[in-house]
Amino acid sequence: MPYTLVSFDICPFVQKARILFDLKGLTYQTEYIDLANKPDWYLDRVPTGKVPALLHGDDVIFESNVILEYVDETTPGALLPQNAIERARERAWMVFVDDLIMAQYRTLSAQTWQDMERNLETLWRGFERLEPEIGMRRDGMLLLECAAAPLFSRIDATPLLKERFAERFGEASRIGGWAKRILSSPSVVRSLPDAFADRLASFFGKTAAGLFADAEQISEGRSAA
């Protein structure tokens, strides 16, 4: 049965699934919908109305982490740990990472420097909470890495966030090293659409925070805030 992912092109939550499909060598189709005008068939079949959703035969699976687990459990080469407590721990941290993705969204869509700084600090504190867990992980791409990749992809594509991340978490830190390893994964690279940074900037528009501006514009924006 074919897989079809339904979402929009730069959705962080669908990126997780793209990475997993690539890691497992699975083929799938993608269908994009207008978030501002979701089709009736989608709202009828996805009760939350959120993206992404996975169509597999007559079944519809929604919620990105559930999609990851479904694909992982029903295809060879399981990435979730077999031990029950380790599996539960992986799932719990995946939910935690989803909260960080939303903090990052609020940062990227901030309309003032104050809002941007507040949400960015929430994101950084979340990374600090993750650091002890990262220290216990083995190398390789597991489901938590799939879940966290959208965070680092968007930091890497946003000039100010990339600068701030490097200042707070160098490559020598656990989070910095983890981010570098995730971003270097071929599956993560292939999960991004062409001209991703430009699409991201276009989606969020020219916010008052100036996150996508060059260094000179950023300095001017801070002075005006």
N, C-alpha and C positions, 0 to 999 in steps of 0.2 A: 504494500500500500504506500502511495506517495505521501510525503510530508509537505505541508504548506504552512509557512510562517506568515501571519498577518500582523502588520505593524506599520511604522513609517521609517524612513531611511536612516535617521540618526538616533533612533530610540535606544537608550542605554540598556533597556531590559531585553530587547530582541538581540542585541549584540551578544549577550551571554549565550543565547541559544545558537547563534551562528558559530561561535567559537566551539561549542560542544559538537555540533554537527561536523565541523572541520576536523576536530581532533579524532573523531570516530570514523572519518571517511564516509559519511553518509550524505546522500544527495537530497536536496529539498528545493522547493519552489518558494518564492516570496511574493506576497501580494500586499501592496501598499494601499492604505485607506486614508481619507481626509479626516484628521482628528477633529476638525471643527464641524464636520458633517458626516458622521459615521453612518454607513449604510444600515438600513433596517435589519437586513439579514444578520449583521454582526451583533447588533444590540439584542436581537432575538436569541442568539446562540451563546452570547457571552454576557452573563448577568451583571458583571461588574462594569461592563462597557470599556474596560481598560485594555491597553495593548501591552504585550503581544498576546496572540492566541495561536495555538497549533492545531491545524486540521489534519487528522490522520484517519483516513477512511471516513466512516460516519461519525467519528468521535471528535469532540472539541475539548482541548485542554487549555485552561487559562491559568494565569499567575506564573510569572517567569521561573520561579524556583521549582514549582510543580512541573513545569515543562522540562526543566533540566533533569529532574529525578525520573520522570516518566521515560524520557529518551535513554537515560543512563541505565535504568532497570530493564528495559526491553530490547537492548542491543548488546552485543558482545563487548567485553572490556570495561567492566564496571569501574567508575571513578570514585563512587562513594565507598567509604570504608566498610568492611564486612562486620567489624565489631560494633555491637549495638551502641555503646556509649560514645565511641568515636564517630559513628554515623550521626548520632543526635547532636554531638558537638559541632560537626560540620554544618548541619542544617541550621543550628542556632546562629552561628557566625554568618551564614549566608543571609539570614534575616537582618542581622546587625548591619551588614554591608548595604542592604537595601535602604536602610535609614540614612546611611552616608550618601548614597546616590541622590536621595531627596534633598539632603543638606547641600550637596553640590549643585543641584538644580536651582535651589533658592539663591545660591551664591551667583550662579551664572545669570540669573534673571533679576538680580538686585537692581533697584532703580536709584539707590543712593550709596555712597561710600560706607556710611554707617551700617546699612543693612548687609552690604557685601562683607564687611569686616566681621560682623557678628556671625553670619552663617559660615564664613570661612573658618573662624575659630572653632565652631562646632565640628566642622569636618576634620580639622587638625587634631582636636581632642579625641575624635573617634579613631583616627589612625594610631594615636598613642595607646588607646585601649587595645587595639589589635596587635601591637608589637609583641607582647608576650606569646600570643598564639602563633605568630609567624615564626618565632624562634623554635617552636616545636614541630614545624612542618618539614616534610621531606621534599626534595626537589621534584619538579614535574608539575604538570597542569592537572589539578583535580577540580572538583566542582566549585570550591571556594575561589580558586584562581579565576575560573570562568566568570563567577559573580562579581569579582573585584575589578576585572579588566576594564569595564567601562569607566570606572573612576579615574584610572591612570591614563586611559586614552584621552579623556577630556582635559585632564591636567596638562598632558603633553601638547595638546592642540590649542591651549589658551595661554598666551604669553605671560600674563600676570600670575596666573596660578602656577605655571611652570617655574617662574622665578621664585615665588614664595615657597613652593614645595622644596626646591633645592636649598633654600635658606634654612628651612625648618628641619628637613629630613635629607641629609646628604646620602650619597650612595653607600657610605659606610654603615648607615643605620639599617636596622632590620627592614623597616618599611621601604626605605630607599632602594635597598638591594632587591627586595621582593618586587617592587614596581618595575625595576630594570629588567628583571627576569621575565615578568609577565609581558611587558611591552616587546620583548625580543622574540616572543613565541610566534612562529609563522602563522599559527591559527588566529592569533590576535590581530596580526597585521592584515590578514586576509578578511577579517570580520568587518573592517571599516570600508565605507563607500569611498569612491574617488573624491578627491578634493574635500576630505572630511572637515578640516579646519575651516575652510571657507563656508561649508554648509552649516557648521555649528555656529559660526559668527552670524550668518544670515538668519538662522532660526531664532536666535536670541535678540538680534537687532542691536542697535547702538544704545546700550544702556548707559545710564548716568555714571555707573561705576567704571565704564571704559575698559572692561576686561580684555577686549580684543584689540585695543589700540596699541600703537607702538610706544616705546619707552617715553618719548617726549610728550605724547598726548596723555599718557598715564600721569606723568608728573603734573601737567596742567590741570587734569581732572581732580587730582588730590588737592591742589591749591584752591580750586574753585569750590570744593565741597564744604 
